[in-house]
Amino acid sequence: NNIISGIQSELGASIDSKGGGITISTSSGTMQIGGTISWPKNWPSELPKLDGTITAATDVGLDKDGGIMVFLTASSVDAVKSYAEKYASMGYDKMLETASDGGYYVTYSNSKYYVTISVDDEKSAVIAVTANTTGTSSKE
């Protein structure tokens, strides 16, 4: 297909469309859309995983310019809020929290990571993890 060939050529990407989804891999990382998607391989083992159906994921590592994002359908907004509270119990500092129109958004940090969690009133959730290159949490 000309579109796939063009993307591969322009991005220097490998594209796999097996299993009902698409995986795009470059030297920077991977993006998965559709089909059966697992948690990204670079997801930090010390971070909890939210139960739900993953609909897309990006993984460009957790170096100074990288990050990991997981898009999923959660069982409820309350389940996402309970998941987010785990970060506080793990010693992460809450940097920002807001709720409106049935949705919820929160960002936590520690000396290693920034974690942003959001969900809308239809249970579409996003979890983003990036490296904290300052090495300090928001309260330090």
C-alpha positions, 0 to 999 in steps of 0.5 A: 500500500502506498500510504504505508510505504510513504510512512515507512519511508518518511519516518524510517518506521516499521509498520506491522498491521497483524492481529487487527491493530497497527504497530509503528516502530521507529528508532525512538519507540513504538505506538500501538493502535487497535487490536490486542494491546499490552502494557508498554515494555518500558512501563516501570515495574514499580508503577501500578497498572490500571485495570481496563481495555487498552485502546492505544499506547506509545512508548518512547522510553523514559530518558530525558526526552521520552515518555509512555502513554497508555489510553484505555477504557476503565471500568468507571471514573471512580476506579481511575480515582482509586488508581490515582490515589495509589500514587499518594500512598506510594509517596508521590507528591500531588502537583495538580488535581481537578474534576469537572463535567464528570471527569478527573485529572491529576498529576503526581511527581517524585524524584524519578517520574511525573505521572499524569492521569485523566479520565472523562465521563465516558471512562476513557482514561489516559496515563502518561509517565515522563522522566523527572529530569530535575531529580526533585519532587514538587515539594522539594 
